[in-house]
Amino acid sequence: MWKIIIFILFTFFLIYISRASLLKPHSHGFYRFFAWECMLILFLLNIDYWFIHPFTWNQIVSWILLFICIVPLVLGVQSLTSHGKSISKRADDESLLSFEKTTQLVTTGIYKYIRHPLYSSLLLLTWGIFFKFISLAGGMFAVFSTIFLFLTAKADEAECVHFFGSAYSEYMSKTKRFIPYIF
């Protein structure tokens, strides 16, 4: 019962954060909402196993992914807030979170290597949660979350090409989406 209450509360929170994006199907925030929902369900499915058998291979893989996911998150937010020049020009776009309202294309720091460090962080988080307890249902939600994060990145790229123009297209040709030098 408590898991249902947590699910409902967090879903309302995610709806509030995503309210403007949910009114814009095909926006990056629209897909990100569904990725977050899949991650929430996955977390609630696996929470009972979080600290069970801490030295099994899947728990070790899980903890490695969960700790690594912090790196692209911190580096990505730091780069956006320090180099993105968020100004009032994009203040009216409610579908963007505050640190996403950049007016200068960020191609330094972690963004020199990958276009979507924040989504990479969420991918690592998703699979870190999945490996806490491997199950068919968990695998299903991890795959759905991954698909939604891929769609989020694709939509974000289309939005960035629209806003930044050819500079973003050129940037896309020089960087990978999620994993430096690979993908």
Buried (B, 14 or more C-beta within 10 A) or exposed (E): EEEEEBBEEBBEEBEEBBEBBBEBEEBBBBBBBBBBBBBBBBBBBBBEBEEEEEEEEBBEBBBEBBEBBEBBBEBBBBBBBEBBBBEEEBEEBEBBBEBBBBEEBBBEBBBEBBBBBBBBBBBBBBBBBBBBBBBEEBEBBBEBBBBBBBBBBBBBBBBBBEBBEEBBEEBBEEBBBBEEEEE
